[in-house]
Amino acid sequence: MLPFLGPDLVPILAMLVLLVGVPAFVVVVLAVVSGYIRHDAEQRLAELEEE
């Protein structure tokens, strides 16, 4: 490894996790919630069309 990354490797990895991991987690949660809302709306629309 590069010598200037030795003692500072852990904080750099922590920053990368925060900069990449947290937004990715938020995007996944939003995708799951929006998929559930879409599925629920399609079911309710189908129920209304049957009436």
C-alpha positions in Angstrom: 0.0 0.0 0.0 1.0 3.6 -0.3 2.8 4.9 2.8 0.5 7.9 3.3 -2.5 5.6 3.7 -1.2 3.5 6.6 -2.7 5.1 9.8 -5.4 6.9 8.0 -6.9 3.9 6.2 -9.7 3.3 8.7 -11.1 6.8 8.5 -10.9 6.8 4.7 -12.8 3.5 4.6 -15.4 4.9 7.0 -15.9 8.0 4.9 -16.3 5.8 1.8 -18.9 3.7 3.5 -20.8 6.9 4.6 -20.5 8.5 1.1 -21.5 5.3 -0.8 -23.3 3.0 1.6 -25.7 5.3 3.2 -27.1 6.8 -0.1 -27.3 3.3 -1.6 -29.3 2.1 1.5 -31.7 5.1 1.2 -32.2 4.4 -2.5 -33.0 0.8 -1.8 -35.5 1.7 0.9 -37.2 4.2 -1.4 -37.4 1.7 -4.2 -39.0 -0.9 -1.9 -41.5 1.6 -0.5 -42.4 2.9 -3.9 -42.8 -0.7 -5.3 -45.1 -1.5 -2.4 -47.2 1.6 -3.0 -47.4 0.8 -6.7 -48.4 -2.8 -6.1 -51.1 -1.7 -3.5 -52.5 0.9 -5.9 -52.7 -1.6 -8.8 -54.6 -4.0 -6.5 -57.1 -1.3 -5.4 -57.6 -0.2 -9.0 -58.3 -3.8 -10.0 -60.9 -4.0 -7.1 -62.6 -0.8 -8.2 -62.8 -2.0 -11.9 -64.5 -5.2 -10.7 -67.3 -3.3 -9.0 
